[in-house]
Amino acid sequence: MKTSIKTKRIVTLTLLSGALLWSSASFAHCDSLDGPVIEDARTALNKKSLTPVLKWIGPDDEKNLTMAFNSTLEVRSLDPKARELADKYFFETLVRLHRATEGAPFTGLKPAGSASAAAKAADKALAEGNVDALAKKLGEKVTSYVVEQFQKTERDANAESVADGREFVDNYVRYVHSIEEIHNIVAGAHSEH
């Protein structure tokens, strides 16, 4: 019983740490029109200040973003259609530069509501200032997944036929790679997101 509880705690901590590190790559929602990058971009435009968005880019990109921002402010005052196009240009420039800092390609802006459930849950936890429910749910899912993969692998560990042996290897590879990936994320091996 103690081992099971200890295992669940370790897996929960592992997943929580992993969730924080995975967010920008696996759950990329910075390109969503209702994601945090665009929310900050709207604030920047309304305040006519780049400060709210500079955190999303590297220092080497400030000049490019400043030029896009100034052009956007100039054009958006012409008429509603110009404003819409200028804002989109600024959003795309910001997200493209941000994605580059993550080492990820820019594939266009995504519609509002397109973020994954995991990204929404992570943002909700931050907004509420409490990660307990998220950590518990993620921990339960990781525990369930690891146990399921272990059981599939263990079941065929002594396979006697070639077909059963191949099924064992498929399950074994999935199981071991999953554990390695969780470990590497927690250990910081995936520091580039």
PLY file of the C-alpha trace (Angstrom):
ply
format ascii 1.0
element vertex 193
property float x
property float y
property float z
element edge 192
property int vertex1
property int vertex2
end_header
0.00 0.00 0.00
2.79 2.45 0.93
4.56 1.74 -2.37
1.40 2.50 -4.34
0.88 5.84 -2.59
4.56 6.73 -2.98
4.43 5.80 -6.66
1.34 7.95 -7.19
3.03 10.90 -5.50
6.15 10.54 -7.63
4.11 10.25 -10.80
2.00 13.26 -9.80
5.10 15.40 -9.18
6.63 14.12 -12.41
3.57 15.03 -14.40
3.18 18.41 -12.78
6.76 19.31 -13.60
6.34 17.90 -17.08
3.16 19.84 -17.65
4.96 23.07 -16.93
7.75 22.21 -19.33
5.54 20.76 -22.05
3.19 23.69 -22.34
4.78 25.59 -25.14
5.43 22.67 -27.42
2.80 20.12 -26.81
-0.05 22.43 -25.97
0.99 25.43 -28.03
-1.87 27.85 -27.66
0.14 30.98 -28.07
-1.16 31.13 -31.64
-4.82 30.97 -30.60
-6.81 34.19 -30.87
-7.90 33.75 -27.26
-4.50 32.61 -26.00
-2.30 34.57 -23.62
-0.02 36.03 -26.31
-2.89 37.57 -28.26
-4.58 38.73 -25.07
-1.40 40.62 -24.19
-1.17 41.92 -27.76
-4.68 43.38 -27.50
-3.69 45.04 -24.23
-0.54 46.47 -25.84
-2.54 47.94 -28.72
-5.18 49.41 -26.41
-2.53 50.96 -24.15
-0.34 51.91 -27.12
2.57 50.33 -25.27
4.72 47.33 -26.25
5.54 46.53 -22.64
2.80 43.88 -22.18
4.16 41.75 -25.06
7.92 42.11 -24.83
8.10 39.15 -22.44
6.92 36.86 -25.28
9.94 37.55 -27.51
13.72 37.62 -27.24
15.69 40.87 -27.05
16.97 40.42 -30.60
13.39 40.61 -31.91
12.40 43.87 -30.20
13.34 46.02 -33.18
11.20 43.98 -35.60
8.27 43.92 -33.22
8.56 47.66 -32.56
8.40 48.38 -36.29
5.32 46.15 -36.67
3.72 47.75 -33.62
4.28 51.32 -34.81
2.96 50.47 -38.29
-0.08 48.82 -36.75
-0.86 51.83 -34.57
-0.56 54.13 -37.57
-2.77 52.05 -39.90
-5.43 50.99 -37.39
-6.64 54.59 -37.07
-7.69 54.76 -40.76
-10.95 52.80 -40.63
-12.42 49.61 -39.09
-11.22 47.33 -41.90
-7.70 48.78 -41.76
-7.75 48.33 -37.98
-8.71 44.66 -38.33
-5.97 43.98 -40.89
-3.36 45.94 -38.94
-4.18 44.11 -35.72
-3.92 40.76 -37.50
-0.52 41.76 -38.92
0.71 42.67 -35.43
-0.67 39.45 -33.90
0.96 37.34 -36.61
4.29 39.13 -36.25
4.27 38.73 -32.47
3.29 35.05 -32.55
5.81 34.29 -35.32
8.61 35.87 -33.29
7.44 34.16 -30.11
7.26 30.74 -31.77
10.79 31.26 -33.09
12.03 31.74 -29.51
10.53 28.30 -28.77
12.22 26.79 -31.81
8.79 26.13 -33.30
7.40 27.13 -36.69
4.64 29.68 -37.10
1.71 28.00 -38.83
-0.76 30.86 -38.66
-3.19 32.17 -36.10
-5.72 29.68 -34.77
-9.35 30.47 -34.00
-10.47 31.23 -30.47
-11.27 28.06 -28.58
-8.66 25.97 -30.41
-6.35 25.50 -27.42
-6.14 22.01 -25.98
-8.01 21.10 -22.83
-4.65 20.71 -21.08
-3.55 24.24 -22.01
-6.89 25.66 -20.87
-6.61 23.77 -17.57
-3.06 25.06 -17.06
-4.19 28.64 -17.70
-7.20 28.20 -15.41
-4.97 26.98 -12.59
-2.73 30.02 -13.02
-5.71 32.37 -13.12
-7.12 30.82 -9.94
-3.73 30.68 -8.25
-4.19 27.01 -7.39
-2.72 24.00 -9.16
-3.99 21.27 -6.81
-6.94 20.07 -8.92
-4.88 20.15 -12.11
-1.97 18.28 -10.52
-4.33 15.67 -9.11
-6.08 15.08 -12.43
-2.83 14.93 -14.38
-1.29 12.65 -11.79
-4.23 10.28 -12.04
-4.00 10.20 -15.83
-0.25 9.58 -15.84
-0.57 6.91 -13.18
-3.32 5.20 -15.17
-1.28 5.37 -18.38
1.93 4.05 -16.78
0.08 1.21 -15.04
-1.72 0.28 -18.27
1.52 0.27 -20.28
3.28 -1.75 -17.57
0.49 -4.33 -17.47
0.44 -4.72 -21.26
4.20 -5.20 -21.28
4.31 -7.52 -18.29
1.52 -9.67 -19.70
3.60 -10.66 -22.73
7.05 -10.66 -21.08
7.41 -14.45 -21.40
5.87 -14.75 -24.85
6.67 -17.99 -26.61
5.44 -17.31 -30.13
7.05 -14.84 -32.51
3.78 -12.92 -32.87
3.39 -12.63 -29.09
7.06 -11.69 -28.80
6.61 -8.88 -31.31
3.58 -7.63 -29.42
5.71 -7.66 -26.28
8.43 -5.61 -28.00
5.88 -3.05 -29.27
4.45 -2.68 -25.78
7.90 -2.68 -24.19
9.18 0.09 -26.45
6.09 2.24 -25.80
6.34 1.61 -22.05
10.07 2.31 -21.69
10.02 5.34 -24.01
7.11 6.82 -22.07
8.94 6.43 -18.78
12.14 7.86 -20.30
10.26 10.85 -21.72
8.60 11.63 -18.38
11.95 11.29 -16.64
13.77 13.46 -19.19
11.23 16.23 -18.91
11.46 16.29 -15.13
15.25 16.05 -15.27
15.39 19.00 -17.67
16.69 17.15 -20.72
14.11 18.96 -22.86
15.03 22.46 -21.81
14.34 23.87 -25.29
10.61 23.23 -24.68
0 1
1 2
2 3
3 4
4 5
5 6
6 7
7 8
8 9
9 10
10 11
11 12
12 13
13 14
14 15
15 16
16 17
17 18
18 19
19 20
20 21
21 22
22 23
23 24
24 25
25 26
26 27
27 28
28 29
29 30
30 31
31 32
32 33
33 34
34 35
35 36
36 37
37 38
38 39
39 40
40 41
41 42
42 43
43 44
44 45
45 46
46 47
47 48
48 49
49 50
50 51
51 52
52 53
53 54
54 55
55 56
56 57
57 58
58 59
59 60
60 61
61 62
62 63
63 64
64 65
65 66
66 67
67 68
68 69
69 70
70 71
71 72
72 73
73 74
74 75
75 76
76 77
77 78
78 79
79 80
80 81
81 82
82 83
83 84
84 85
85 86
86 87
87 88
88 89
89 90
90 91
91 92
92 93
93 94
94 95
95 96
96 97
97 98
98 99
99 100
100 101
101 102
102 103
103 104
104 105
105 106
106 107
107 108
108 109
109 110
110 111
111 112
112 113
113 114
114 115
115 116
116 117
117 118
118 119
119 120
120 121
121 122
122 123
123 124
124 125
125 126
126 127
127 128
128 129
129 130
130 131
131 132
132 133
133 134
134 135
135 136
136 137
137 138
138 139
139 140
140 141
141 142
142 143
143 144
144 145
145 146
146 147
147 148
148 149
149 150
150 151
151 152
152 153
153 154
154 155
155 156
156 157
157 158
158 159
159 160
160 161
161 162
162 163
163 164
164 165
165 166
166 167
167 168
168 169
169 170
170 171
171 172
172 173
173 174
174 175
175 176
176 177
177 178
178 179
179 180
180 181
181 182
182 183
183 184
184 185
185 186
186 187
187 188
188 189
189 190
190 191
191 192
